[in-house]
């Protein structure tokens, strides 16, 4: 009798899990249809759905930390292009010109979020960045 209660409880739990899986699969199909619709709309408007999509192998949410790490490990102040080159090398695959320019733009866009931690020095229309130190007053 005891085993029958356990078995029945496990069957109920299994049915709940299967229902949750079906719900999740339905949601994934709906998201896939939404994605296709948006991609078609982008194609109609002449925009590529690949714009801005460059995989560098950096975990989601870790991009600014990775930039700080690159600058911290550098022996000299670095420009946005220098930082992008290091990130491209870390990607483990060659980036074409478009992809590299997207990485440069992404690094450039991240710099304002890091302004409290970085010191920038303007040299010939290029800003070179390094980590702020406590004794440096900007």
N, CA and C of each residue as an Amber inpcrd file, in Angstrom:
protein
   414
   0.8180000  -1.1920000   0.0000000   0.0000000   0.0000000   0.0000000
   0.8610000   1.2540000   0.0000000   1.9330000   1.2370000   0.7740000
   2.8080000   2.4090000   0.8350000   3.4190000   2.6940000  -0.5220000
   3.8580000   1.6460000  -1.1980000   4.4560000   1.8440000  -2.5190000
   3.4430000   2.4050000  -3.5070000   2.1960000   1.9890000  -3.3890000
   1.1680000   2.4760000  -4.3020000   0.9900000   3.9890000  -4.1790000
   1.0660000   4.5320000  -2.9630000   0.9540000   5.9800000  -2.7620000
   2.1390000   6.7220000  -3.3880000   3.3280000   6.1560000  -3.1990000
   4.5300000   6.7680000  -3.7680000   4.4560000   6.7330000  -5.2920000
   4.0660000   5.5900000  -5.8280000   3.9670000   5.4460000  -7.2820000
   2.9490000   6.4360000  -7.8450000   1.8070000   6.5470000  -7.1970000
   0.7780000   7.4790000  -7.6660000   1.2750000   8.9270000  -7.5990000
   1.9970000   9.2610000  -6.5270000   2.5700000  10.6010000  -6.4030000
   3.5760000  10.8920000  -7.4980000   4.3930000   9.9040000  -7.8260000
   5.3830000  10.0710000  -8.8990000   4.7020000  10.2290000 -10.2570000
   3.6170000   9.4870000 -10.4810000   2.8820000   9.6140000 -11.7450000
   2.2670000  11.0100000 -11.8800000   1.7410000  11.5400000 -10.7820000
   1.1730000  12.8950000 -10.8030000   2.2680000  13.9100000 -11.1200000
   3.4100000  13.7600000 -10.4740000   4.5350000  14.6780000 -10.7070000
   5.0120000  14.5870000 -12.1560000   5.0900000  13.3500000 -12.6840000
   5.4950000  13.1570000 -14.0720000   4.5190000  13.8410000 -15.0250000
   3.2300000  13.7420000 -14.7550000   2.2210000  14.4000000 -15.5950000
   2.3850000  15.9170000 -15.5430000   2.6950000  16.4630000 -14.3700000
   2.9170000  17.9090000 -14.2430000   4.1310000  18.3450000 -15.0460000
   5.1940000  17.5560000 -14.9850000   6.4160000  17.8930000 -15.7210000
   6.1540000  17.8360000 -17.2240000   5.4310000  16.8020000 -17.6830000
   5.1280000  16.6960000 -19.1050000   4.2670000  17.8660000 -19.5760000
   3.3340000  18.2990000 -18.7450000   2.5030000  19.4590000 -19.1020000
   3.3560000  20.7160000 -19.1830000   4.3030000  20.8760000 -18.2610000
   5.1880000  22.0450000 -18.2770000   6.0740000  22.0270000 -19.5180000
   6.5370000  20.8450000 -19.9100000   7.3630000  20.7290000 -21.1220000
   6.5420000  21.1150000 -22.3480000   5.3060000  20.6280000 -22.4420000
   4.4470000  20.9830000 -23.5790000   4.2150000  22.4890000 -23.6330000
   3.9730000  23.1000000 -22.4780000   3.7710000  24.5530000 -22.4210000
   5.0310000  25.2880000 -22.8790000   6.1750000  24.8210000 -22.4280000
   7.4390000  25.4360000 -22.8320000   7.6870000  25.3020000 -24.3240000
   7.3910000  24.1240000 -24.8700000   7.5600000  23.9140000 -26.3110000
   6.6270000  24.8180000 -27.1120000   5.3960000  24.9710000 -26.6400000
   4.4620000  25.8700000 -27.3210000   4.9760000  27.3040000 -27.2860000
   5.5230000  27.7000000 -26.1590000   6.0710000  29.0630000 -26.0170000
   7.2590000  29.2550000 -26.9520000   8.1300000  28.2460000 -27.0540000
   9.2740000  28.3370000 -27.9590000   8.8280000  28.4480000 -29.4170000
   7.8060000  27.6800000 -29.7920000   7.2860000  27.7800000 -31.1620000
   6.7340000  29.1820000 -31.4270000   6.0120000  29.7320000 -30.4530000
   5.4590000  31.0820000 -30.6060000   6.5850000  32.1100000 -30.7350000
   7.6210000  31.9750000 -29.9240000   8.7630000  32.8970000 -30.0210000
   9.4670000  32.7560000 -31.3610000   9.5870000  31.5360000 -31.8560000
  10.1910000  31.3100000 -33.1700000   9.3940000  31.9850000 -34.2760000
   8.0630000  31.8820000 -34.1910000   7.2150000  32.5620000 -35.1850000
   7.3860000  34.0750000 -35.0830000   7.4520000  34.5990000 -33.8720000
   7.6530000  36.0430000 -33.6840000   8.9960000  36.4770000 -34.2640000
  10.0220000  35.6800000 -34.0290000  11.3590000  35.9880000 -34.5550000
  11.3290000  36.0140000 -36.0810000  10.6820000  35.0120000 -36.6950000
  10.5750000  34.9790000 -38.1560000   9.8430000  36.2020000 -38.6880000
   8.7800000  36.6080000 -38.0110000   8.0190000  37.7860000 -38.4280000
   8.8920000  39.0330000 -38.3950000   9.6430000  39.1910000 -37.3330000
  10.5190000  40.3660000 -37.2100000  11.6200000  40.3210000 -38.2630000
  12.2110000  39.1400000 -38.5000000  13.2400000  39.0280000 -39.5350000
  12.6850000  39.3790000 -40.9100000  11.4540000  38.9370000 -41.2100000
  10.8360000  39.2880000 -42.4890000  10.5930000  40.7910000 -42.5840000
  10.1520000  41.3900000 -41.4870000   9.9290000  42.8440000 -41.4880000
  11.2470000  43.5850000 -41.6970000  12.3090000  43.1280000 -41.0710000
  13.6200000  43.7460000 -41.2750000  14.0640000  43.6060000 -42.7240000
  13.8390000  42.4380000 -43.3170000  14.2260000  42.2240000 -44.7110000
  13.4390000  43.1480000 -45.6400000  12.1520000  43.3240000 -45.3670000
  11.3240000  44.2110000 -46.1860000  11.8410000  45.6370000 -46.1090000
  12.3060000  46.0400000 -44.9310000  12.7900000  47.4080000 -44.7370000
  14.2400000  47.5720000 -45.1560000  14.8560000  46.5030000 -45.6340000
  16.2200000  46.5930000 -46.1390000  17.2920000  46.4900000 -45.0860000
  16.9500000  46.1110000 -43.8830000  17.9410000  45.9610000 -42.8240000
  18.2820000  44.4880000 -42.6620000  19.5190000  44.2340000 -42.3360000
  19.9500000  42.8650000 -42.1080000  19.6970000  42.4960000 -40.6600000
  19.2390000  41.2780000 -40.4240000  19.0380000  40.8350000 -39.0470000
  20.3540000  40.4460000 -38.3890000  21.4450000  40.4820000 -39.1300000
  22.7570000  40.1470000 -38.5950000  23.4710000  41.3670000 -38.0220000
  22.9250000  42.5680000 -38.2460000  23.5940000  43.7700000 -37.7740000
  23.7600000  43.7340000 -36.2670000  24.9560000  44.0230000 -35.8000000
  25.2110000  44.0810000 -34.3710000  25.4070000  42.7300000 -33.7130000
  25.3510000  41.6620000 -34.4800000  25.4610000  40.3330000 -33.8960000
  26.8470000  39.7600000 -34.1760000  27.7600000  39.9920000 -33.2570000
  29.0990000  39.4320000 -33.3670000  29.3630000  38.6770000 -32.0880000
  29.6100000  37.3950000 -32.2130000  29.8820000  36.5850000 -31.0330000
  31.3750000  36.6160000 -30.7410000  31.7120000  37.0950000 -29.5470000
  33.1080000  37.1550000 -29.1290000  33.4260000  36.1040000 -28.0670000
  32.4420000  35.3060000 -27.7260000  32.6550000  34.3000000 -26.6920000
  32.6780000  34.8890000 -25.2960000  32.1250000  36.0840000 -25.1330000
  32.0720000  36.7480000 -23.8330000  30.6950000  36.4850000 -23.2370000
  30.6740000  36.0820000 -21.9990000  29.4070000  35.7730000 -21.3390000
  28.4950000  36.9970000 -21.3290000  27.2180000  36.7380000 -21.3920000
  26.2300000  37.8080000 -21.3590000  26.3770000  38.6080000 -20.0610000
  26.4600000  39.9200000 -20.1960000  26.5980000  40.7880000 -19.0340000
  28.0310000  41.0030000 -18.5800000  28.9850000  40.3820000 -19.2590000
  30.3800000  40.4880000 -18.8400000  31.2160000  41.3660000 -19.7650000
  30.5720000  42.0400000 -20.7140000  31.3360000  42.7990000 -21.7050000
  32.1380000  43.9310000 -21.0630000  31.5100000  44.7280000 -20.2060000
  32.2340000  45.8480000 -19.5960000  33.3330000  45.3370000 -18.6610000
  33.0670000  44.2490000 -17.9430000  34.1260000  43.6730000 -17.0880000
  35.2960000  43.1950000 -17.9290000  35.0060000  42.6530000 -19.1020000
  36.0680000  42.1810000 -19.9870000  36.8850000  43.3600000 -20.5070000
  36.2300000  44.4550000 -20.8370000  36.9550000  45.6550000 -21.2770000
  37.8810000  46.1360000 -20.1620000  37.3660000  46.1930000 -18.9410000
  38.2040000  46.6180000 -17.8110000  39.3950000  45.6870000 -17.6340000
  39.1660000  44.3990000 -17.7900000  40.2490000  43.4190000 -17.6650000
  41.3140000  43.6410000 -18.7330000  40.8840000  43.9100000 -19.9660000
  41.8150000  44.1530000 -21.0660000  42.6600000  45.3880000 -20.7640000
  42.0210000  46.4610000 -20.3180000  42.7470000  47.6980000 -20.0280000
  43.6840000  47.4980000 -18.8330000  43.1960000  46.7860000 -17.8240000
  44.0010000  46.5350000 -16.6170000  45.2590000  45.7320000 -16.9550000
  45.1550000  44.7870000 -17.8840000  46.2860000  43.9320000 -18.2420000
  47.2300000  44.5690000 -19.2580000  46.8530000  45.7160000 -19.7990000
  47.6740000  46.3810000 -20.8090000  48.8520000  47.0890000 -20.1540000
  49.9370000  47.1650000 -20.8890000  51.1270000  47.8380000 -20.3740000
  51.1050000  49.3390000 -20.6550000  50.1280000  49.7700000 -21.4460000
  50.0210000  51.1890000 -21.8100000  48.5510000  51.5400000 -21.9890000
  48.2090000  52.8270000 -21.9830000  46.8230000  53.2120000 -22.2690000
  46.4100000  52.7180000 -23.6520000  45.1240000  52.4010000 -23.7960000
  44.6390000  51.8030000 -25.0370000  43.5080000  52.6350000 -25.6420000
  43.4810000  52.6740000 -26.9610000  42.3690000  53.3080000 -27.6670000
  41.2380000  52.2920000 -27.7980000  40.0880000  52.7660000 -28.2160000
  38.9410000  51.8750000 -28.4270000  39.3050000  50.8070000 -29.4540000
  39.9930000  51.2100000 -30.5050000  40.4030000  50.2590000 -31.5530000
  41.3770000  49.2170000 -30.9980000  42.3060000  49.6360000 -30.1190000
  43.2360000  48.6900000 -29.4980000  42.4780000  47.6540000 -28.6600000
  41.5030000  48.1270000 -27.8970000  40.7010000  47.2270000 -27.0600000
  39.9360000  46.2450000 -27.9410000  39.3510000  46.7480000 -29.0340000
  38.5990000  45.8870000 -29.9500000  39.5090000  44.8350000 -30.5810000
  40.7480000  45.1950000 -30.8850000  41.6880000  44.2250000 -31.4530000
  41.9750000  43.0940000 -30.4770000  42.1570000  43.4280000 -29.1980000
  42.3950000  42.3930000 -28.1900000  41.1690000  41.4880000 -28.0740000
  39.9790000  42.0760000 -28.0470000  38.7500000  41.2800000 -27.9620000
  38.5910000  40.3850000 -29.1920000  38.9550000  40.9030000 -30.3630000
  38.8620000  40.1140000 -31.5900000  39.8350000  38.9350000 -31.5390000
  41.0310000  39.1600000 -31.0080000  41.9990000  38.0710000 -30.8670000
  41.4860000  37.0060000 -29.9130000  40.8430000  37.4390000 -28.8330000
  40.2840000  36.4950000 -27.8620000  39.1290000  35.6830000 -28.4350000
  38.4750000  36.1950000 -29.4780000  37.3230000  35.5070000 -30.0560000
  37.7020000  34.1470000 -30.6250000  38.9600000  33.9830000 -30.9770000
  39.4190000  32.6940000 -31.4670000  39.1100000  32.4320000 -32.9260000
  38.6300000  33.4370000 -33.6180000  38.3710000  33.3070000 -35.0510000
  38.5850000  34.6710000 -35.6870000  38.9790000  34.6960000 -36.9430000
  39.1700000  35.9940000 -37.5930000  37.8360000  36.6960000 -37.8210000
  37.8330000  37.9990000 -37.6120000  36.6420000  38.8050000 -37.8540000
  36.8350000  39.5690000 -39.1550000  35.7790000  39.6250000 -39.9600000
  35.8750000  40.4380000 -41.1730000  35.7640000  41.9090000 -40.7870000
  35.9020000  42.7890000 -41.7670000  35.9190000  44.2260000 -41.4960000
  34.6120000  44.6980000 -40.8430000  33.4690000  44.2000000 -41.3350000
  32.1860000  44.6000000 -40.7810000  32.0720000  44.1660000 -39.3220000
  32.4450000  42.9260000 -39.0430000  32.3710000  42.4250000 -37.6690000
  33.3070000  43.2100000 -36.7500000  34.5190000  43.4780000 -37.2260000
  35.4690000  44.2420000 -36.4130000  34.9300000  45.6350000 -36.1280000
  34.3410000  46.2770000 -37.1340000  33.7680000  47.6150000 -36.9220000
  32.6170000  47.5740000 -35.9300000  31.8410000  46.4910000 -35.9250000
  30.7750000  46.3430000 -34.9370000  31.3470000  46.1910000 -33.5260000
  32.4670000  45.4830000 -33.4110000  33.1170000  45.3420000 -32.0990000
  33.6390000  46.6980000 -31.6360000  34.2490000  47.4510000 -32.5490000
  34.7320000  48.7970000 -32.2130000  33.5630000  49.6570000 -31.7200000
  32.4440000  49.6130000 -32.4350000  31.2710000  50.4050000 -32.0370000
  30.7480000  49.9530000 -30.6770000  30.7470000  48.6610000 -30.4320000
  30.2590000  48.1540000 -29.1450000  31.1590000  48.5990000 -27.9970000
  32.4780000  48.5700000 -28.2160000  33.4150000  49.0490000 -27.1890000
  33.2110000  50.5420000 -26.9690000  33.0990000  51.3020000 -28.0610000
  32.8980000  52.7510000 -27.9560000  31.6220000  53.0630000 -27.1770000
  30.5660000  52.2990000 -27.4060000  29.3060000  52.5180000 -26.6990000
  29.4020000  52.1550000 -25.2220000  30.2990000  51.2590000 -24.8630000
  30.4450000  50.8420000 -23.4640000  31.2770000  51.8350000 -22.6530000
  32.0690000  52.6500000 -23.2930000  32.9890000  53.5350000 -22.5760000
  32.2920000  54.5200000 -21.6330000  31.1620000  55.1270000 -21.9790000
  30.5050000  56.0290000 -21.0190000  30.1120000  55.3310000 -19.7160000
  29.7490000  54.0450000 -19.7950000  29.3970000  53.3070000 -18.5750000
  30.6100000  53.0630000 -17.6880000  31.7990000  53.1620000 -18.2720000
  33.0320000  52.9010000 -17.5280000  33.7620000  54.1790000 -17.1490000
  33.1800000  55.3390000 -17.4290000  33.8870000  56.6010000 -17.2290000
  34.2800000  56.8530000 -15.7750000  33.5470000  56.2720000 -14.8340000
  33.9140000  56.4690000 -13.4290000  35.1290000  55.6340000 -13.0300000
  35.4800000  54.6400000 -13.8390000  36.6180000  53.7750000 -13.5240000
  37.8280000  54.0070000 -14.4190000  37.6360000  54.7670000 -15.4910000
  38.7000000  54.9600000 -16.4760000  39.1060000  56.4190000 -16.5850000
  40.3400000  56.5980000 -16.9760000  40.8720000  57.9230000 -17.2700000
  41.1740000  57.9520000 -18.7640000  40.6650000  58.9630000 -19.4470000
  40.9070000  59.0940000 -20.8780000  41.8140000  60.2680000 -21.1740000
  42.7450000  60.0620000 -22.0880000  43.6720000  61.1120000 -22.4970000
  43.5560000  61.2830000 -24.0090000  43.2390000  62.5040000 -24.4430000
  43.0640000  62.7840000 -25.8620000  44.4160000  63.0630000 -26.5020000
  44.7420000  62.2770000 -27.5390000  45.9730000  62.4770000 -28.3170000
  45.6130000  62.3990000 -29.7960000  45.7850000  63.4720000 -30.5130000
  45.5280000  63.5030000 -31.9630000  44.1770000  62.8880000 -32.3250000
  43.1110000  63.3980000 -31.7760000  41.7450000  62.9910000 -32.0670000
  41.4150000  61.5670000 -31.6150000  42.2920000  60.9300000 -30.8490000
  42.0350000  59.5890000 -30.3310000  42.1700000  59.6240000 -28.8160000
  41.2170000  59.0240000 -28.1300000  41.2720000  58.9480000 -26.6740000
  41.9180000  57.6270000 -26.2900000  42.9120000  57.7170000 -25.4050000
  43.5850000  56.5330000 -24.8800000  43.1550000  56.3560000 -23.4330000
  42.7250000  55.1370000 -23.0950000  42.1170000  54.8550000 -21.8110000
  43.0280000  54.0180000 -20.9320000  43.0220000  54.3470000 -19.6460000
  43.6470000  53.4870000 -18.6510000  42.8260000  53.5480000 -17.3680000
  43.1300000  52.6580000 -16.4450000  42.3770000  52.5580000 -15.1960000
  42.7290000  53.7430000 -14.3120000  41.6970000  54.3570000 -13.7010000
  41.9400000  55.4570000 -12.7720000  42.6550000  54.9200000 -11.5450000
  43.5910000  55.7110000 -11.0590000  44.2440000  55.3740000  -9.7920000
  43.8060000  56.3870000  -8.7460000  43.9520000  56.0190000  -7.4980000
  43.4850000  56.8940000  -6.4230000  44.2630000  58.2000000  -6.3470000
  45.5450000  58.1670000  -6.7540000  46.3450000  59.3820000  -6.6520000
  46.1440000  60.3040000  -7.8590000  45.4900000  59.8330000  -8.9210000
  45.2380000  60.6700000 -10.0940000  43.9250000  61.4060000  -9.9050000
  43.9500000  62.7050000 -10.0350000  42.7370000  63.5070000  -9.9250000
  42.3990000  63.9740000 -11.3350000  41.1620000  63.7020000 -11.7700000
  40.7920000  64.0930000 -13.1330000  39.7720000  65.1910000 -13.1100000
